[in-house]
Amino acid sequence: MPMTLTLILMASLAGLTLFSGWRGSLPPNLVKGPRMIPWRPLMVCFAAGTAMMGAHLAGLLGFAFSR
């Protein structure tokens, strides 16, 4: 995957992580009912994707991950 696409995906995943973290931290609104989107597990998934893109970016920049 080229570096441009990696940076775009990493930035979008980081933005989604921040957005879902913000939405997950809001107090529940009992008038509206239960939340239909599980924001905290989504935040964890987006953060894992950001970390994977960071590792891929480090590999593209020439950092070696050997034993």
CHARMM-style PDB file with segment names, atoms N, HN, CA, C and O in Angstrom:
ATOM      1  N   MET     1       0.849  -1.158   0.000  1.00  0.00      PROA
ATOM      2  CA  MET     1       0.000   0.000   0.000  1.00  0.00      PROA
ATOM      3  C   MET     1       0.907   1.238   0.000  1.00  0.00      PROA
ATOM      4  O   MET     1       1.863   1.293   0.774  1.00  0.00      PROA
ATOM      5  N   PRO     2       0.631   2.209  -0.836  1.00  0.00      PROA
ATOM      6  CA  PRO     2       1.493   3.395  -0.889  1.00  0.00      PROA
ATOM      7  C   PRO     2       1.364   4.258   0.368  1.00  0.00      PROA
ATOM      8  O   PRO     2       0.407   4.137   1.133  1.00  0.00      PROA
ATOM      9  N   MET     3       2.351   5.128   0.557  1.00  0.00      PROA
ATOM     10  HN  MET     3       3.129   5.226  -0.064  1.00  0.00      PROA
ATOM     11  CA  MET     3       2.383   5.936   1.768  1.00  0.00      PROA
ATOM     12  C   MET     3       1.218   6.929   1.824  1.00  0.00      PROA
ATOM     13  O   MET     3       0.707   7.212   2.908  1.00  0.00      PROA
ATOM     14  N   THR     4       0.799   7.452   0.692  1.00  0.00      PROA
ATOM     15  HN  THR     4       1.215   7.222  -0.188  1.00  0.00      PROA
ATOM     16  CA  THR     4      -0.301   8.414   0.683  1.00  0.00      PROA
ATOM     17  C   THR     4      -1.581   7.783   1.212  1.00  0.00      PROA
ATOM     18  O   THR     4      -2.269   8.371   2.046  1.00  0.00      PROA
ATOM     19  N   LEU     5      -1.897   6.598   0.734  1.00  0.00      PROA
ATOM     20  HN  LEU     5      -1.337   6.120   0.057  1.00  0.00      PROA
ATOM     21  CA  LEU     5      -3.098   5.904   1.205  1.00  0.00      PROA
ATOM     22  C   LEU     5      -2.977   5.526   2.674  1.00  0.00      PROA
ATOM     23  O   LEU     5      -3.959   5.582   3.415  1.00  0.00      PROA
ATOM     24  N   THR     6      -1.778   5.142   3.098  1.00  0.00      PROA
ATOM     25  HN  THR     6      -0.981   5.096   2.496  1.00  0.00      PROA
ATOM     26  CA  THR     6      -1.554   4.803   4.504  1.00  0.00      PROA
ATOM     27  C   THR     6      -1.797   6.013   5.399  1.00  0.00      PROA
ATOM     28  O   THR     6      -2.429   5.892   6.449  1.00  0.00      PROA
ATOM     29  N   LEU     7      -1.302   7.175   4.992  1.00  0.00      PROA
ATOM     30  HN  LEU     7      -0.789   7.274   4.140  1.00  0.00      PROA
ATOM     31  CA  LEU     7      -1.494   8.382   5.789  1.00  0.00      PROA
ATOM     32  C   LEU     7      -2.955   8.811   5.822  1.00  0.00      PROA
ATOM     33  O   LEU     7      -3.443   9.261   6.859  1.00  0.00      PROA
ATOM     34  N   ILE     8      -3.656   8.677   4.702  1.00  0.00      PROA
ATOM     35  HN  ILE     8      -3.260   8.312   3.860  1.00  0.00      PROA
ATOM     36  CA  ILE     8      -5.074   9.022   4.656  1.00  0.00      PROA
ATOM     37  C   ILE     8      -5.876   8.105   5.576  1.00  0.00      PROA
ATOM     38  O   ILE     8      -6.715   8.574   6.345  1.00  0.00      PROA
ATOM     39  N   LEU     9      -5.621   6.801   5.497  1.00  0.00      PROA
ATOM     40  HN  LEU     9      -4.940   6.420   4.872  1.00  0.00      PROA
ATOM     41  CA  LEU     9      -6.330   5.849   6.362  1.00  0.00      PROA
ATOM     42  C   LEU     9      -6.009   6.067   7.837  1.00  0.00      PROA
ATOM     43  O   LEU     9      -6.887   5.971   8.695  1.00  0.00      PROA
ATOM     44  N   MET    10      -4.745   6.359   8.119  1.00  0.00      PROA
ATOM     45  HN  MET    10      -4.033   6.437   7.421  1.00  0.00      PROA
ATOM     46  CA  MET    10      -4.355   6.575   9.507  1.00  0.00      PROA
ATOM     47  C   MET    10      -5.012   7.830  10.071  1.00  0.00      PROA
ATOM     48  O   MET    10      -5.464   7.822  11.216  1.00  0.00      PROA
ATOM     49  N   ALA    11      -5.072   8.898   9.297  1.00  0.00      PROA
ATOM     50  HN  ALA    11      -4.705   8.905   8.367  1.00  0.00      PROA
ATOM     51  CA  ALA    11      -5.707  10.131   9.756  1.00  0.00      PROA
ATOM     52  C   ALA    11      -7.213   9.945   9.936  1.00  0.00      PROA
ATOM     53  O   ALA    11      -7.792  10.449  10.898  1.00  0.00      PROA
ATOM     54  N   SER    12      -7.843   9.225   9.015  1.00  0.00      PROA
ATOM     55  HN  SER    12      -7.372   8.815   8.234  1.00  0.00      PROA
ATOM     56  CA  SER    12      -9.285   9.014   9.145  1.00  0.00      PROA
ATOM     57  C   SER    12      -9.612   8.099  10.330  1.00  0.00      PROA
ATOM     58  O   SER    12     -10.595   8.332  11.034  1.00  0.00      PROA
ATOM     59  N   LEU    13      -8.811   7.077  10.554  1.00  0.00      PROA
ATOM     60  HN  LEU    13      -8.013   6.888   9.982  1.00  0.00      PROA
ATOM     61  CA  LEU    13      -9.029   6.211  11.711  1.00  0.00      PROA
ATOM     62  C   LEU    13      -8.789   6.959  13.018  1.00  0.00      PROA
ATOM     63  O   LEU    13      -9.501   6.739  13.998  1.00  0.00      PROA
ATOM     64  N   ALA    14      -7.791   7.840  13.038  1.00  0.00      PROA
ATOM     65  HN  ALA    14      -7.212   8.019  12.242  1.00  0.00      PROA
ATOM     66  CA  ALA    14      -7.549   8.636  14.243  1.00  0.00      PROA
ATOM     67  C   ALA    14      -8.720   9.586  14.499  1.00  0.00      PROA
ATOM     68  O   ALA    14      -9.130   9.779  15.643  1.00  0.00      PROA
ATOM     69  N   GLY    15      -9.250  10.172  13.435  1.00  0.00      PROA
ATOM     70  HN  GLY    15      -8.917  10.015  12.506  1.00  0.00      PROA
ATOM     71  CA  GLY    15     -10.417  11.043  13.593  1.00  0.00      PROA
ATOM     72  C   GLY    15     -11.632  10.290  14.079  1.00  0.00      PROA
ATOM     73  O   GLY    15     -12.369  10.781  14.934  1.00  0.00      PROA
ATOM     74  N   LEU    16     -11.851   9.094  13.542  1.00  0.00      PROA
ATOM     75  HN  LEU    16     -11.253   8.695  12.847  1.00  0.00      PROA
ATOM     76  CA  LEU    16     -12.969   8.273  14.004  1.00  0.00      PROA
ATOM     77  C   LEU    16     -12.777   7.824  15.451  1.00  0.00      PROA
ATOM     78  O   LEU    16     -13.746   7.696  16.200  1.00  0.00      PROA
ATOM     79  N   THR    17     -11.526   7.586  15.842  1.00  0.00      PROA
ATOM     80  HN  THR    17     -10.738   7.690  15.235  1.00  0.00      PROA
ATOM     81  CA  THR    17     -11.244   7.232  17.233  1.00  0.00      PROA
ATOM     82  C   THR    17     -11.615   8.381  18.165  1.00  0.00      PROA
ATOM     83  O   THR    17     -12.247   8.175  19.201  1.00  0.00      PROA
ATOM     84  N   LEU    18     -11.213   9.591  17.786  1.00  0.00      PROA
ATOM     85  HN  LEU    18     -10.699   9.758  16.944  1.00  0.00      PROA
ATOM     86  CA  LEU    18     -11.539  10.751  18.618  1.00  0.00      PROA
ATOM     87  C   LEU    18     -13.041  11.003  18.671  1.00  0.00      PROA
ATOM     88  O   LEU    18     -13.586  11.299  19.735  1.00  0.00      PROA
ATOM     89  N   PHE    19     -13.708  10.887  17.532  1.00  0.00      PROA
ATOM     90  HN  PHE    19     -13.265  10.646  16.668  1.00  0.00      PROA
ATOM     91  CA  PHE    19     -15.149  11.125  17.503  1.00  0.00      PROA
ATOM     92  C   PHE    19     -15.908  10.102  18.343  1.00  0.00      PROA
ATOM     93  O   PHE    19     -16.785  10.466  19.126  1.00  0.00      PROA
ATOM     94  N   SER    20     -15.572   8.825  18.183  1.00  0.00      PROA
ATOM     95  HN  SER    20     -14.859   8.529  17.547  1.00  0.00      PROA
ATOM     96  CA  SER    20     -16.293   7.804  18.943  1.00  0.00      PROA
ATOM     97  C   SER    20     -15.928   7.859  20.427  1.00  0.00      PROA
ATOM     98  O   SER    20     -16.751   7.506  21.271  1.00  0.00      PROA
ATOM     99  N   GLY    21     -14.716   8.291  20.759  1.00  0.00      PROA
ATOM    100  HN  GLY    21     -14.047   8.577  20.073  1.00  0.00      PROA
ATOM    101  CA  GLY    21     -14.368   8.482  22.162  1.00  0.00      PROA
ATOM    102  C   GLY    21     -15.157   9.616  22.781  1.00  0.00      PROA
ATOM    103  O   GLY    21     -15.572   9.532  23.937  1.00  0.00      PROA
ATOM    104  N   TRP    22     -15.367  10.681  22.012  1.00  0.00      PROA
ATOM    105  HN  TRP    22     -15.030  10.749  21.073  1.00  0.00      PROA
ATOM    106  CA  TRP    22     -16.178  11.794  22.498  1.00  0.00      PROA
ATOM    107  C   TRP    22     -17.631  11.376  22.682  1.00  0.00      PROA
ATOM    108  O   TRP    22     -18.251  11.695  23.697  1.00  0.00      PROA
ATOM    109  N   ARG    23     -18.179  10.655  21.688  1.00  0.00      PROA
ATOM    110  HN  ARG    23     -17.676  10.395  20.863  1.00  0.00      PROA
ATOM    111  CA  ARG    23     -19.579  10.225  21.790  1.00  0.00      PROA
ATOM    112  C   ARG    23     -19.774   9.217  22.920  1.00  0.00      PROA
ATOM    113  O   ARG    23     -20.818   9.216  23.572  1.00  0.00      PROA
ATOM    114  N   GLY    24     -18.785   8.361  23.156  1.00  0.00      PROA
ATOM    115  HN  GLY    24     -17.937   8.361  22.626  1.00  0.00      PROA
ATOM    116  CA  GLY    24     -18.889   7.375  24.224  1.00  0.00      PROA
ATOM    117  C   GLY    24     -18.784   7.986  25.605  1.00  0.00      PROA
ATOM    118  O   GLY    24     -19.258   7.401  26.579  1.00  0.00      PROA
ATOM    119  N   SER    25     -18.162   9.167  25.705  1.00  0.00      PROA
ATOM    120  HN  SER    25     -17.776   9.642  24.914  1.00  0.00      PROA
ATOM    121  CA  SER    25     -17.989   9.783  27.014  1.00  0.00      PROA
ATOM    122  C   SER    25     -19.187  10.641  27.428  1.00  0.00      PROA
ATOM    123  O   SER    25     -19.251  11.091  28.572  1.00  0.00      PROA
ATOM    124  N   LEU    26     -20.129  10.872  26.521  1.00  0.00      PROA
ATOM    125  HN  LEU    26     -20.077  10.507  25.592  1.00  0.00      PROA
ATOM    126  CA  LEU    26     -21.314  11.659  26.871  1.00  0.00      PROA
ATOM    127  C   LEU    26     -22.210  10.880  27.823  1.00  0.00      PROA
ATOM    128  O   LEU    26     -22.338   9.662  27.694  1.00  0.00      PROA
ATOM    129  N   PRO    27     -22.822  11.557  28.764  1.00  0.00      PROA
ATOM    130  CA  PRO    27     -23.717  10.843  29.683  1.00  0.00      PROA
ATOM    131  C   PRO    27     -24.953  10.346  28.938  1.00  0.00      PROA
ATOM    132  O   PRO    27     -25.379  10.969  27.965  1.00  0.00      PROA
ATOM    133  N   PRO    28     -25.530   9.234  29.384  1.00  0.00      PROA
ATOM    134  CA  PRO    28     -26.710   8.713  28.698  1.00  0.00      PROA
ATOM    135  C   PRO    28     -27.917   9.631  28.885  1.00  0.00      PROA
ATOM    136  O   PRO    28     -28.120  10.209  29.952  1.00  0.00      PROA
ATOM    137  N   ASN    29     -28.700   9.748  27.836  1.00  0.00      PROA
ATOM    138  HN  ASN    29     -28.535   9.278  26.968  1.00  0.00      PROA
ATOM    139  CA  ASN    29     -29.915  10.544  27.869  1.00  0.00      PROA
ATOM    140  C   ASN    29     -31.091   9.583  28.035  1.00  0.00      PROA
ATOM    141  O   ASN    29     -31.463   8.883  27.093  1.00  0.00      PROA
ATOM    142  N   LEU    30     -31.669   9.552  29.223  1.00  0.00      PROA
ATOM    143  HN  LEU    30     -31.366  10.121  29.988  1.00  0.00      PROA
ATOM    144  CA  LEU    30     -32.730   8.595  29.516  1.00  0.00      PROA
ATOM    145  C   LEU    30     -34.035   8.933  28.798  1.00  0.00      PROA
ATOM    146  O   LEU    30     -34.892   8.066  28.631  1.00  0.00      PROA
ATOM    147  N   VAL    31     -34.189  10.181  28.376  1.00  0.00      PROA
ATOM    148  HN  VAL    31     -33.492  10.885  28.511  1.00  0.00      PROA
ATOM    149  CA  VAL    31     -35.399  10.574  27.649  1.00  0.00      PROA
ATOM    150  C   VAL    31     -35.407   9.955  26.254  1.00  0.00      PROA
ATOM    151  O   VAL    31     -36.443   9.501  25.769  1.00  0.00      PROA
ATOM    152  N   LYS    32     -34.224   9.945  25.610  1.00  0.00      PROA
ATOM    153  HN  LYS    32     -33.383  10.314  26.004  1.00  0.00      PROA
ATOM    154  CA  LYS    32     -34.131   9.384  24.260  1.00  0.00      PROA
ATOM    155  C   LYS    32     -34.121   7.858  24.253  1.00  0.00      PROA
ATOM    156  O   LYS    32     -34.449   7.248  23.235  1.00  0.00      PROA
ATOM    157  N   GLY    33     -33.762   7.248  25.341  1.00  0.00      PROA
ATOM    158  HN  GLY    33     -33.496   7.744  26.168  1.00  0.00      PROA
ATOM    159  CA  GLY    33     -33.705   5.794  25.404  1.00  0.00      PROA
ATOM    160  C   GLY    33     -32.271   5.302  25.324  1.00  0.00      PROA
ATOM    161  O   GLY    33     -31.338   6.095  25.445  1.00  0.00      PROA
ATOM    162  N   PRO    34     -32.083   4.004  25.123  1.00  0.00      PROA
ATOM    163  CA  PRO    34     -30.721   3.453  25.109  1.00  0.00      PROA
ATOM    164  C   PRO    34     -29.977   3.855  23.830  1.00  0.00      PROA
ATOM    165  O   PRO    34     -30.580   4.167  22.803  1.00  0.00      PROA
ATOM    166  N   ARG    35     -28.679   3.834  23.930  1.00  0.00      PROA
ATOM    167  HN  ARG    35     -28.189   3.580  24.764  1.00  0.00      PROA
ATOM    168  CA  ARG    35     -27.845   4.105  22.754  1.00  0.00      PROA
ATOM    169  C   ARG    35     -27.886   2.902  21.829  1.00  0.00      PROA
ATOM    170  O   ARG    35     -27.799   1.759  22.277  1.00  0.00      PROA
ATOM    171  N   MET    36     -28.017   3.161  20.561  1.00  0.00      PROA
ATOM    172  HN  MET    36     -28.088   4.090  20.197  1.00  0.00      PROA
ATOM    173  CA  MET    36     -28.082   2.073  19.592  1.00  0.00      PROA
ATOM    174  C   MET    36     -26.723   1.777  18.961  1.00  0.00      PROA
ATOM    175  O   MET    36     -26.562   0.755  18.294  1.00  0.00      PROA
ATOM    176  N   ILE    37     -25.751   2.656  19.163  1.00  0.00      PROA
ATOM    177  HN  ILE    37     -25.882   3.486  19.705  1.00  0.00      PROA
ATOM    178  CA  ILE    37     -24.405   2.452  18.625  1.00  0.00      PROA
ATOM    179  C   ILE    37     -23.452   2.282  19.812  1.00  0.00      PROA
ATOM    180  O   ILE    37     -23.399   3.155  20.679  1.00  0.00      PROA
ATOM    181  N   PRO    38     -22.700   1.180  19.870  1.00  0.00      PROA
ATOM    182  CA  PRO    38     -21.762   0.979  20.984  1.00  0.00      PROA
ATOM    183  C   PRO    38     -20.468   1.774  20.740  1.00  0.00      PROA
ATOM    184  O   PRO    38     -19.534   1.266  20.121  1.00  0.00      PROA
ATOM    185  N   TRP    39     -20.419   3.012  21.225  1.00  0.00      PROA
ATOM    186  HN  TRP    39     -21.178   3.426  21.728  1.00  0.00      PROA
ATOM    187  CA  TRP    39     -19.320   3.914  20.886  1.00  0.00      PROA
ATOM    188  C   TRP    39     -17.991   3.480  21.478  1.00  0.00      PROA
ATOM    189  O   TRP    39     -16.960   3.649  20.827  1.00  0.00      PROA
ATOM    190  N   ARG    40     -17.970   2.936  22.668  1.00  0.00      PROA
ATOM    191  HN  ARG    40     -18.808   2.798  23.197  1.00  0.00      PROA
ATOM    192  CA  ARG    40     -16.690   2.576  23.294  1.00  0.00      PROA
ATOM    193  C   ARG    40     -16.016   1.388  22.604  1.00  0.00      PROA
ATOM    194  O   ARG    40     -14.810   1.455  22.368  1.00  0.00      PROA
ATOM    195  N   PRO    41     -16.724   0.302  22.266  1.00  0.00      PROA
ATOM    196  CA  PRO    41     -16.050  -0.756  21.499  1.00  0.00      PROA
ATOM    197  C   PRO    41     -15.614  -0.289  20.107  1.00  0.00      PROA
ATOM    198  O   PRO    41     -14.585  -0.733  19.599  1.00  0.00      PROA
ATOM    199  N   LEU    42     -16.390   0.602  19.493  1.00  0.00      PROA
ATOM    200  HN  LEU    42     -17.226   0.963  19.906  1.00  0.00      PROA
ATOM    201  CA  LEU    42     -15.965   1.160  18.209  1.00  0.00      PROA
ATOM    202  C   LEU    42     -14.679   1.963  18.365  1.00  0.00      PROA
ATOM    203  O   LEU    42     -13.805   1.908  17.501  1.00  0.00      PROA
ATOM    204  N   MET    43     -14.560   2.705  19.454  1.00  0.00      PROA
ATOM    205  HN  MET    43     -15.270   2.750  20.156  1.00  0.00      PROA
ATOM    206  CA  MET    43     -13.354   3.480  19.704  1.00  0.00      PROA
ATOM    207  C   MET    43     -12.140   2.569  19.818  1.00  0.00      PROA
ATOM    208  O   MET    43     -11.072   2.884  19.294  1.00  0.00      PROA
ATOM    209  N   VAL    44     -12.304   1.442  20.501  1.00  0.00      PROA
ATOM    210  HN  VAL    44     -13.172   1.186  20.926  1.00  0.00      PROA
ATOM    211  CA  VAL    44     -11.194   0.502  20.663  1.00  0.00      PROA
ATOM    212  C   VAL    44     -10.795  -0.099  19.309  1.00  0.00      PROA
ATOM    213  O   VAL    44      -9.607  -0.264  19.030  1.00  0.00      PROA
ATOM    214  N   CYS    45     -11.779  -0.423  18.474  1.00  0.00      PROA
ATOM    215  HN  CYS    45     -12.744  -0.289  18.700  1.00  0.00      PROA
ATOM    216  CA  CYS    45     -11.481  -0.982  17.151  1.00  0.00      PROA
ATOM    217  C   CYS    45     -10.766   0.041  16.264  1.00  0.00      PROA
ATOM    218  O   CYS    45      -9.808  -0.293  15.567  1.00  0.00      PROA
ATOM    219  N   PHE    46     -11.240   1.286  16.298  1.00  0.00      PROA
ATOM    220  HN  PHE    46     -12.018   1.557  16.865  1.00  0.00      PROA
ATOM    221  CA  PHE    46     -10.582   2.326  15.502  1.00  0.00      PROA
ATOM    222  C   PHE    46      -9.175   2.602  16.009  1.00  0.00      PROA
ATOM    223  O   PHE    46      -8.273   2.851  15.209  1.00  0.00      PROA
ATOM    224  N   ALA    47      -8.969   2.564  17.317  1.00  0.00      PROA
ATOM    225  HN  ALA    47      -9.702   2.362  17.967  1.00  0.00      PROA
ATOM    226  CA  ALA    47      -7.634   2.779  17.873  1.00  0.00      PROA
ATOM    227  C   ALA    47      -6.687   1.644  17.473  1.00  0.00      PROA
ATOM    228  O   ALA    47      -5.508   1.883  17.210  1.00  0.00      PROA
ATOM    229  N   ALA    48      -7.197   0.417  17.426  1.00  0.00      PROA
ATOM    230  HN  ALA    48      -8.155   0.223  17.640  1.00  0.00      PROA
ATOM    231  CA  ALA    48      -6.366  -0.707  16.986  1.00  0.00      PROA
ATOM    232  C   ALA    48      -5.980  -0.544  15.512  1.00  0.00      PROA
ATOM    233  O   ALA    48      -4.848  -0.832  15.123  1.00  0.00      PROA
ATOM    234  N   GLY    49      -6.935  -0.080  14.700  1.00  0.00      PROA
ATOM    235  HN  GLY    49      -7.854   0.153  15.017  1.00  0.00      PROA
ATOM    236  CA  GLY    49      -6.630   0.176  13.296  1.00  0.00      PROA
ATOM    237  C   GLY    49      -5.603   1.288  13.130  1.00  0.00      PROA
ATOM    238  O   GLY    49      -4.751   1.219  12.244  1.00  0.00      PROA
ATOM    239  N   THR    50      -5.677   2.314  13.977  1.00  0.00      PROA
ATOM    240  HN  THR    50      -6.369   2.370  14.696  1.00  0.00      PROA
ATOM    241  CA  THR    50      -4.695   3.398  13.935  1.00  0.00      PROA
ATOM    242  C   THR    50      -3.308   2.868  14.297  1.00  0.00      PROA
ATOM    243  O   THR    50      -2.317   3.245  13.672  1.00  0.00      PROA
ATOM    244  N   ALA    51      -3.236   2.004  15.293  1.00  0.00      PROA
ATOM    245  HN  ALA    51      -4.041   1.697  15.801  1.00  0.00      PROA
ATOM    246  CA  ALA    51      -1.951   1.425  15.689  1.00  0.00      PROA
ATOM    247  C   ALA    51      -1.373   0.553  14.580  1.00  0.00      PROA
ATOM    248  O   ALA    51      -0.167   0.574  14.334  1.00  0.00      PROA
ATOM    249  N   MET    52      -2.238  -0.216  13.907  1.00  0.00      PROA
ATOM    250  HN  MET    52      -3.218  -0.233  14.107  1.00  0.00      PROA
ATOM    251  CA  MET    52      -1.751  -1.048  12.798  1.00  0.00      PROA
ATOM    252  C   MET    52      -1.246  -0.189  11.639  1.00  0.00      PROA
ATOM    253  O   MET    52      -0.232  -0.505  11.018  1.00  0.00      PROA
ATOM    254  N   MET    53      -1.964   0.899  11.357  1.00  0.00      PROA
ATOM    255  HN  MET    53      -2.788   1.156  11.862  1.00  0.00      PROA
ATOM    256  CA  MET    53      -1.503   1.804  10.298  1.00  0.00      PROA
ATOM    257  C   MET    53      -0.193   2.482  10.689  1.00  0.00      PROA
ATOM    258  O   MET    53       0.652   2.749   9.834  1.00  0.00      PROA
ATOM    259  N   GLY    54      -0.024   2.762  11.992  1.00  0.00      PROA
ATOM    260  HN  GLY    54      -0.710   2.546  12.687  1.00  0.00      PROA
ATOM    261  CA  GLY    54       1.241   3.328  12.459  1.00  0.00      PROA
ATOM    262  C   GLY    54       2.399   2.358  12.290  1.00  0.00      PROA
ATOM    263  O   GLY    54       3.501   2.763  11.920  1.00  0.00      PROA
ATOM    264  N   ALA    55       2.158   1.087  12.556  1.00  0.00      PROA
ATOM    265  HN  ALA    55       1.263   0.758  12.856  1.00  0.00      PROA
ATOM    266  CA  ALA    55       3.198   0.078  12.354  1.00  0.00      PROA
ATOM    267  C   ALA    55       3.517  -0.082  10.868  1.00  0.00      PROA
ATOM    268  O   ALA    55       4.676  -0.262  10.492  1.00  0.00      PROA
ATOM    269  N   HSD    56       2.492  -0.018  10.033  1.00  0.00      PROA
ATOM    270  HN  HSD    56       1.551   0.127  10.339  1.00  0.00      PROA
ATOM    271  CA  HSD    56       2.714  -0.116   8.589  1.00  0.00      PROA
ATOM    272  C   HSD    56       3.486   1.103   8.082  1.00  0.00      PROA
ATOM    273  O   HSD    56       4.363   0.978   7.227  1.00  0.00      PROA
ATOM    274  N   LEU    57       3.157   2.275   8.609  1.00  0.00      PROA
ATOM    275  HN  LEU    57       2.444   2.377   9.303  1.00  0.00      PROA
ATOM    276  CA  LEU    57       3.871   3.492   8.222  1.00  0.00      PROA
ATOM    277  C   LEU    57       5.329   3.423   8.645  1.00  0.00      PROA
ATOM    278  O   LEU    57       6.213   3.845   7.899  1.00  0.00      PROA
ATOM    279  N   ALA    58       5.589   2.895   9.836  1.00  0.00      PROA
ATOM    280  HN  ALA    58       4.871   2.552  10.442  1.00  0.00      PROA
ATOM    281  CA  ALA    58       6.976   2.738  10.286  1.00  0.00      PROA
ATOM    282  C   ALA    58       7.735   1.780   9.377  1.00  0.00      PROA
ATOM    283  O   ALA    58       8.913   1.996   9.092  1.00  0.00      PROA
ATOM    284  N   GLY    59       7.072   0.727   8.922  1.00  0.00      PROA
ATOM    285  HN  GLY    59       6.115   0.551   9.153  1.00  0.00      PROA
ATOM    286  CA  GLY    59       7.712  -0.184   7.979  1.00  0.00      PROA
ATOM    287  C   GLY    59       7.999   0.475   6.643  1.00  0.00      PROA
ATOM    288  O   GLY    59       9.028   0.206   6.022  1.00  0.00      PROA
ATOM    289  N   LEU    60       7.089   1.341   6.196  1.00  0.00      PROA
ATOM    290  HN  LEU    60       6.253   1.558   6.700  1.00  0.00      PROA
ATOM    291  CA  LEU    60       7.324   2.060   4.948  1.00  0.00      PROA
ATOM    292  C   LEU    60       8.472   3.056   5.076  1.00  0.00      PROA
ATOM    293  O   LEU    60       9.174   3.324   4.101  1.00  0.00      PROA
ATOM    294  N   LEU    61       8.662   3.598   6.263  1.00  0.00      PROA
ATOM    295  HN  LEU    61       8.092   3.379   7.055  1.00  0.00      PROA
ATOM    296  CA  LEU    61       9.739   4.560   6.480  1.00  0.00      PROA
ATOM    297  C   LEU    61      11.095   3.890   6.684  1.00  0.00      PROA
ATOM    298  O   LEU    61      12.115   4.575   6.762  1.00  0.00      PROA
ATOM    299  N   GLY    62      11.118   2.575   6.771  1.00  0.00      PROA
ATOM    300  HN  GLY    62      10.289   2.019   6.708  1.00  0.00      PROA
ATOM    301  CA  GLY    62      12.386   1.860   6.826  1.00  0.00      PROA
ATOM    302  C   GLY    62      12.775   1.312   8.175  1.00  0.00      PROA
ATOM    303  O   GLY    62      13.874   0.776   8.317  1.00  0.00      PROA
ATOM    304  N   PHE    63      11.922   1.423   9.169  1.00  0.00      PROA
ATOM    305  HN  PHE    63      11.029   1.859   9.054  1.00  0.00      PROA
ATOM    306  CA  PHE    63      12.234   0.841  10.467  1.00  0.00      PROA
ATOM    307  C   PHE    63      12.047  -0.677  10.386  1.00  0.00      PROA
ATOM    308  O   PHE    63      11.030  -1.154   9.882  1.00  0.00      PROA
ATOM    309  N   ALA    64      13.024  -1.428  10.880  1.00  0.00      PROA
ATOM    310  HN  ALA    64      13.851  -1.041  11.289  1.00  0.00      PROA
ATOM    311  CA  ALA    64      12.995  -2.880  10.813  1.00  0.00      PROA
ATOM    312  C   ALA    64      12.399  -3.442  12.099  1.00  0.00      PROA
ATOM    313  O   ALA    64      12.743  -3.005  13.197  1.00  0.00      PROA
ATOM    314  N   PHE    65      11.517  -4.400  11.953  1.00  0.00      PROA
ATOM    315  HN  PHE    65      11.238  -4.755  11.061  1.00  0.00      PROA
ATOM    316  CA  PHE    65      10.901  -5.068  13.096  1.00  0.00      PROA
ATOM    317  C   PHE    65      11.359  -6.520  13.151  1.00  0.00      PROA
ATOM    318  O   PHE    65      10.539  -7.437  13.134  1.00  0.00      PROA
ATOM    319  N   SER    66      12.662  -6.723  13.216  1.00  0.00      PROA
ATOM    320  HN  SER    66      13.329  -5.978  13.230  1.00  0.00      PROA
ATOM    321  CA  SER    66      13.168  -8.095  13.257  1.00  0.00      PROA
ATOM    322  C   SER    66      13.576  -8.445  14.681  1.00  0.00      PROA
ATOM    323  O   SER    66      13.696  -7.575  15.544  1.00  0.00      PROA
ATOM    324  N   ARG    67      13.783  -9.719  14.903  1.00  0.00      PROA
ATOM    325  HN  ARG    67      13.685 -10.426  14.202  1.00  0.00      PROA
ATOM    326  CA  ARG    67      14.154 -10.175  16.250  1.00  0.00      PROA
ATOM    327  C   ARG    67      15.595 -10.044  16.413  1.00  0.00      PROA
ATOM    328  OT1 ARG    67      16.128 -10.371  17.473  1.00  0.00      PROA
TER     329      ARG     67
END
